[in-house]
Amino acid sequence: MKIAIVGSGYVGLVTGACFSEVGIDVICVDIDKKKIDNLNKGIIPIYEPGLEDMLHRNMKKGRLSFTTNIAEAVKDCEVLFIAVGTPPDEDGSADLKYVLSVARDCGKNMDDYLLVVTKSTVPVGTSEKVRAALQDELNKRGVEIEFDVASNPEFLKEGAAIDDFLKPDRIVIGMESARAKELMKSLYKPFTLNGHPIIFMDIISAEMTKYAGNSMLATKISFMNDIANLCEIVGADINLVRKGIGSDSRIGNKFIYPGIGYGGSCFPKDVQALIRTAGEYKYDLRVLKAVEEVNKDQKLVLFNKIMHFFEGDINGKTIALWGLSFKPQTDDMREAPSLVIVKKLLEAGAKVKAYDPVAIKEAKHHFGETIAYCEDQYETLIDADCVAILTEWPEFKFPNFKIIKKLLTTPAVFDGRNIYDKAEMKQNGFDYFCIGVDTTKQAASAVNVNQPESLLKD
């Protein structure tokens, strides 16, 4: 079987690599010539553990190739996946121009049956727009060629995407014809041999499943962050509360860790898009609006704690940051809390020194030369007034606290991911601040996320 994947970004590359890994011939398409040239040289544009080796292995065996020519990709192709970007417009809705452009290109170039599958995260109703765009091009050519459309949303976690694809919790496929169902069943058979289920449904339900799934996870995160802020005020420990509720099988222990807000390419965009979709149907998604608002506020909590510690004045202070990506095992900084925190620190007159294991190159696109970039975590501490942990990279979890204390001018640690033990930090002589734990008995003002600027006036 030959398949094509249009879009060689995160989803497209992981999808192409994993399908080729099980013996399927895959051709990946992208309009970015430089990206394709680099991929043909084995240079990948993203960081994802295991992806580079898999790409090289399957390119060498001739099962995976890259091109800018969609006509070449469509030729003799049975299934074509659309995996291009759907960036949010200013109003939060998903921009479908790239998706529909691929559909039109299929209509211009196909000469036999083709199953066109949306892999990109798209709003409800997109597949019908894909069908209409493709049919319109066939009509312009004056030809009658059978085709089907389907929806196959991705559920990949950045940093664990290869494992997620090869060993999926579930595979969701929305389709309308028996032919499309059999093709998709055959395509995914290697991934279901160990009992991983394929859930077939109508296309609209498949499109909704993706947005609903990510929105539910975002809701859990914002709920726990909201409870964490309340815990600080009343004197409870969110880490104990988390264990207490996580043992309930109806709740579970995933996505209930408090922190400084969610980021990345999926949750923020998908929550906004679903709110927008509901609005188009005159329905108000009140819970998701609150989820989004809580997340926006949560990105200020650590900054507020720093301001409170320094009595509202960090002008001239040097702040060390550990971690810039929105989560570990990725260089992705889209919607990362670090973007908000660095901006606020610089506006308040602070100097920033930062280290991230893989995201420094990406960070330079966002911050330029406004901050200092360091080669390792300890270099950031030299002459710094405090350190803040923004990303829970494994190498940050067991640092040398003696070195930290020696290098910092003030032994203050602001832990945005709750990776340290408060008792141990106190024993080591640190002023320690985390999320959802009142470590100073002054929590009420430090977590006042609803009025973040108030701390500057204390």
C-alpha positions in Angstrom: 0.0 0.0 0.0 1.2 3.5 -0.9 0.0 6.5 1.2 0.8 10.2 1.1 0.9 12.6 3.9 0.7 16.3 3.1 2.3 18.5 5.7 5.7 17.6 7.2 5.4 19.2 10.6 5.0 17.4 13.9 2.0 15.3 13.1 2.9 14.6 9.5 6.5 13.4 10.3 5.5 11.2 13.2 2.6 9.7 11.2 4.8 9.1 8.1 7.7 7.6 10.1 5.4 5.2 12.1 3.5 4.0 9.1 6.7 3.4 7.2 8.1 1.5 10.3 5.5 -1.2 9.8 6.3 -1.6 6.0 3.9 0.9 4.3 5.3 3.0 1.5 5.0 6.6 2.5 5.6 9.8 0.6 5.5 13.0 2.6 4.7 16.3 0.9 5.4 19.9 2.0 5.4 23.2 0.1 8.5 24.3 2.0 11.4 23.4 -0.3 14.1 24.1 2.3 12.4 21.8 4.8 12.0 19.0 2.2 15.7 19.4 1.1 16.8 19.1 4.7 14.6 16.1 5.3 16.0 14.3 2.3 19.4 14.9 3.9 18.1 13.4 7.1 17.8 16.8 8.9 14.5 17.0 10.8 12.9 20.4 11.8 11.6 19.3 15.2 12.8 17.5 18.3 11.0 14.3 19.3 12.7 11.4 21.0 13.2 8.5 18.6 11.9 10.2 15.5 15.3 11.0 13.9 16.5 7.4 14.0 13.2 6.1 12.7 13.2 8.5 9.8 16.8 7.6 8.8 16.1 3.9 9.1 13.0 3.9 6.8 14.5 6.4 4.3 17.5 4.0 4.0 15.1 1.1 3.3 13.2 3.1 0.7 9.9 3.1 2.5 9.9 6.8 3.3 10.5 9.7 0.9 9.9 13.5 0.8 8.8 15.8 -2.0 7.3 19.2 -2.8 5.3 17.7 -5.7 1.8 16.7 -4.7 1.1 15.4 -8.2 3.9 12.9 -7.6 2.5 12.0 -4.2 -1.1 11.4 -5.4 -0.1 9.2 -8.3 -0.9 5.5 -7.4 -1.8 6.6 -3.9 -4.7 4.9 -2.1 -4.9 7.0 1.0 -3.9 10.7 1.5 -3.6 12.2 4.9 -4.0 16.0 5.3 -1.7 16.9 8.2 -1.1 20.6 7.6 -1.4 23.4 10.2 -4.7 24.9 11.3 -3.5 28.1 13.1 -6.0 30.0 15.1 -7.5 33.2 13.7 -7.7 36.3 15.9 -11.2 35.2 16.9 -10.0 31.8 18.0 -11.4 29.9 15.1 -9.2 27.4 13.1 -7.9 28.7 9.8 -8.7 26.0 7.2 -7.0 27.6 4.2 -4.1 25.1 4.1 -6.5 22.1 4.6 -8.7 23.2 1.8 -5.8 24.0 -0.4 -4.7 20.4 -0.1 -8.2 19.2 -1.0 -8.2 21.3 -4.1 -4.7 20.0 -5.1 -6.1 16.4 -4.8 -9.0 17.2 -7.1 -6.6 18.7 -9.6 -4.2 15.7 -9.7 -6.0 12.5 -8.8 -6.7 10.0 -11.6 -8.2 7.1 -9.6 -10.0 6.4 -6.4 -8.6 8.2 -3.4 -9.4 8.3 0.3 -8.7 11.7 1.7 -8.3 11.7 5.5 -8.1 14.8 7.7 -5.4 14.2 10.3 -5.1 17.9 11.2 -7.2 19.1 14.1 -10.2 20.6 12.4 -13.5 22.0 13.5 -16.8 20.1 13.1 -17.9 20.2 9.5 -14.5 20.5 7.9 -14.7 17.2 6.1 -17.7 18.4 4.2 -15.7 21.5 3.1 -12.9 19.2 2.1 -15.4 17.1 0.0 -16.8 20.2 -1.6 -13.4 21.6 -2.5 -12.2 18.3 -4.0 -15.4 17.8 -6.0 -15.3 21.3 -7.3 -11.9 20.7 -8.8 -13.1 17.5 -10.4 -16.0 19.3 -11.9 -13.7 21.9 -13.4 -11.8 19.1 -15.0 -15.0 17.6 -16.3 -14.1 14.1 -14.9 -15.9 11.7 -12.6 -13.6 10.0 -10.2 -14.8 8.2 -7.1 -13.4 9.4 -3.7 -14.1 9.3 0.0 -13.3 11.6 2.9 -12.6 10.5 6.4 -11.5 12.0 9.7 -8.7 10.4 11.8 -7.8 12.7 14.6 -4.4 12.3 16.2 -3.8 11.9 20.0 -0.1 12.3 20.2 1.7 13.6 23.2 4.8 15.7 22.4 7.8 13.9 23.9 6.1 10.5 23.7 4.6 10.7 20.2 6.3 7.6 18.7 5.1 5.3 21.5 1.6 6.9 21.3 1.4 6.1 17.6 2.8 2.6 17.8 0.8 1.7 20.9 -2.3 3.8 20.8 -5.0 3.9 23.5 -7.5 4.0 20.7 -7.7 4.9 17.0 -10.7 7.0 16.1 -11.9 7.0 12.5 -14.9 8.8 11.1 -16.0 7.6 7.7 -19.1 7.2 5.6 -18.5 4.3 3.2 -17.6 0.6 3.6 -14.7 1.0 1.2 -13.2 3.7 3.4 -13.7 1.6 6.5 -11.9 -1.4 5.0 -9.0 0.7 3.8 -8.5 2.3 7.2 -8.9 -1.0 9.0 -6.2 -2.5 6.7 -3.9 0.5 7.2 -4.1 0.4 11.0 -4.1 -3.4 11.3 -0.4 -3.6 12.5 -1.2 -1.2 15.3 -4.2 -3.2 16.6 -2.7 -6.7 16.8 -2.1 -6.2 20.6 -5.7 -5.3 21.2 -5.6 -1.5 20.7 -9.1 -0.7 19.5 -10.3 1.1 16.4 -13.4 3.1 17.1 -15.4 3.7 13.9 -18.0 6.5 13.9 -19.5 9.2 11.7 -17.2 12.0 10.6 -18.8 14.7 12.6 -18.4 12.7 15.8 -14.8 12.0 15.0 -14.1 15.7 14.5 -15.8 16.5 17.8 -13.9 13.7 19.7 -10.6 15.4 19.1 -11.6 18.8 20.5 -13.7 17.3 23.3 -10.7 15.1 24.4 -8.2 17.9 24.6 -10.7 20.2 26.2 -11.4 17.7 28.9 -7.7 17.4 29.7 -7.3 21.1 29.7 -10.2 21.3 32.1 -8.5 18.9 34.5 -5.4 21.0 34.5 -7.2 24.3 35.1 -9.3 22.8 37.8 -6.3 21.5 39.7 -4.5 24.9 39.3 -7.6 26.7 40.7 -7.7 24.3 43.6 -4.0 24.7 44.2 -4.4 28.4 44.5 -7.1 27.9 47.1 -5.0 25.4 48.9 -2.3 28.1 49.4 -4.8 30.5 50.8 -6.5 28.1 53.3 -3.2 26.3 54.2 -3.8 22.9 52.5 -1.1 21.0 50.6 -2.2 20.4 47.0 0.3 17.5 46.7 -1.6 15.6 49.4 -5.0 16.7 47.9 -3.9 15.4 44.5 -3.0 12.0 46.0 -6.3 11.9 47.9 -8.5 12.6 44.8 -6.3 10.8 42.3 -6.9 7.5 44.1 -10.5 7.7 43.1 -10.8 5.6 39.9 -13.5 7.9 38.6 -11.0 10.8 38.6 -7.6 9.1 38.1 -4.1 10.4 38.7 -3.4 11.8 35.2 -3.5 15.5 34.4 -4.1 16.6 38.0 -0.6 17.9 38.7 -0.6 21.6 39.6 1.7 24.0 37.8 2.0 27.2 35.9 -0.6 26.5 33.2 -0.8 24.5 30.1 0.7 25.4 26.7 1.8 23.8 23.5 0.2 23.5 20.1 -3.0 21.6 21.1 -4.8 22.6 24.3 -4.9 26.4 24.0 -5.8 26.3 20.3 -8.3 23.5 20.6 -10.1 25.0 23.6 -10.4 28.3 21.7 -11.6 26.6 18.6 -14.3 24.6 20.4 -15.5 27.7 22.2 -15.7 29.5 18.8 -17.5 26.5 17.2 -20.1 26.5 19.9 -20.6 30.2 19.4 -21.4 29.7 15.8 -24.2 27.5 16.9 -25.4 30.0 19.4 -24.2 27.9 22.4 -22.1 29.2 25.2 -19.5 26.8 26.5 -19.2 28.4 30.0 -17.0 25.8 31.5 -14.4 26.0 28.8 -14.4 29.8 28.9 -13.5 29.5 32.6 -10.8 26.9 31.8 -9.2 29.3 29.4 -9.4 32.2 31.9 -7.9 30.2 34.7 -5.0 29.0 32.5 -4.3 32.6 31.4 -4.1 33.7 35.1 -2.1 30.7 36.2 0.8 31.7 33.9 1.3 34.8 36.2 1.4 32.9 39.5 5.1 32.3 39.6 5.9 35.9 38.5 3.6 37.1 41.3 5.5 35.0 43.9 8.8 36.4 42.7 7.5 39.9 43.0 6.0 39.3 46.4 9.3 37.8 47.7 11.3 40.9 46.5 8.6 43.3 48.0 7.3 44.4 44.6 10.7 45.5 43.1 12.9 43.4 40.9 14.4 46.2 38.9 18.0 45.3 38.3 17.6 41.8 39.8 18.9 38.8 37.9 16.4 35.9 37.6 17.6 32.4 36.5 15.2 30.2 34.6 15.4 26.5 34.3 13.3 25.3 31.3 11.6 27.2 28.5 9.7 24.7 26.5 6.0 24.2 27.5 6.8 20.6 28.7 9.8 18.2 28.8 11.1 16.2 25.9 10.2 18.8 23.3 11.6 22.1 22.0 8.0 23.4 21.4 7.4 26.8 23.0 4.0 27.6 21.5 1.9 29.1 24.3 4.5 28.2 26.8 4.3 29.8 30.3 7.9 31.0 29.8 6.7 33.4 27.1 4.5 35.2 29.6 6.9 35.0 32.5 9.9 36.3 30.6 7.9 39.2 29.3 6.7 40.2 32.7 10.2 39.9 34.2 11.7 42.1 31.6 8.9 44.7 31.9 9.6 44.8 35.6 13.3 45.6 34.9 14.8 42.2 35.7 17.6 40.6 33.9 17.0 37.0 32.7 19.4 34.1 32.3 17.9 30.9 31.0 18.8 27.3 30.2 16.8 24.6 28.4 18.2 21.2 27.2 16.7 21.5 23.7 14.7 24.7 23.3 17.4 27.4 23.3 17.3 27.7 19.5 13.6 28.1 19.5 13.7 30.5 22.4 16.0 32.8 20.4 13.2 33.2 17.9 11.0 34.5 20.6 13.3 36.5 22.9 16.2 37.4 20.6 19.0 39.0 22.6 16.7 40.3 25.4 17.8 37.5 27.7 21.1 35.6 28.3 21.3 31.9 27.2 23.4 29.5 29.2 25.1 26.2 28.4 23.9 24.4 31.5 21.6 24.9 34.5 24.3 26.0 36.9 25.7 28.7 34.7 22.3 30.5 35.0 22.8 30.8 38.8 26.0 32.8 38.7 25.2 36.2 40.3 21.5 35.4 40.0 19.1 36.6 42.8 16.8 33.5 42.5 16.0 30.6 40.3 12.6 29.6 38.8 11.8 26.2 37.4 9.4 26.5 34.5 9.8 23.0 32.9 10.2 19.7 34.7 13.1 18.3 32.7 14.5 15.2 34.4 17.9 16.8 34.9 16.4 19.4 37.1 14.8 17.0 39.5 18.0 16.0 41.4 20.4 19.0 41.3 23.3 19.7 43.5 21.6 21.9 46.1 25.0 22.9 47.6 26.1 24.4 44.3 22.7 26.1 43.9 23.0 27.7 47.3 26.6 28.7 46.8 26.0 30.4 43.4 22.8 32.3 44.1 23.1 35.6 45.8 19.8 34.9 47.6 18.9 31.2 48.3 15.4 31.5 46.8 13.8 28.8 44.6 10.5 29.3 42.8 9.3 25.8 41.7 6.6 26.1 39.1 6.3 22.4 38.7 6.5 21.1 42.3 9.4 18.9 41.7 11.1 19.4 45.0 10.1 18.5 48.6 9.4 21.6 50.7 10.8 20.0 53.9 14.0 19.1 52.2 14.3 22.6 50.7 13.8 24.2 54.1 16.4 21.8 55.6 18.8 22.9 53.0 18.3 26.5 53.9 16.3 27.7 50.9 13.4 30.1 50.7 11.2 27.8 48.7 8.0 28.6 46.8 5.9 26.1 44.8 2.3 25.8 43.6 -0.5 25.0 45.9 1.5 24.8 49.1 1.6 27.6 51.6 5.4 27.5 52.4 5.5 31.1 53.8 2.2 31.6 55.5 1.8 34.6 53.2 0.0 32.8 50.4 -3.1 34.9 50.1 -1.4 37.8 48.4 1.0 35.7 46.4 -1.7 33.8 44.5 -3.9 36.7 43.8 -4.2 35.8 40.2 -7.4 37.7 39.7 -5.6 41.0 40.4 -2.0 40.2 39.4 -0.9 43.8 39.3 -1.8 44.3 43.0 1.5 42.8 44.1 3.3 45.7 42.4 1.5 48.1 44.7 2.2 46.3 48.1 
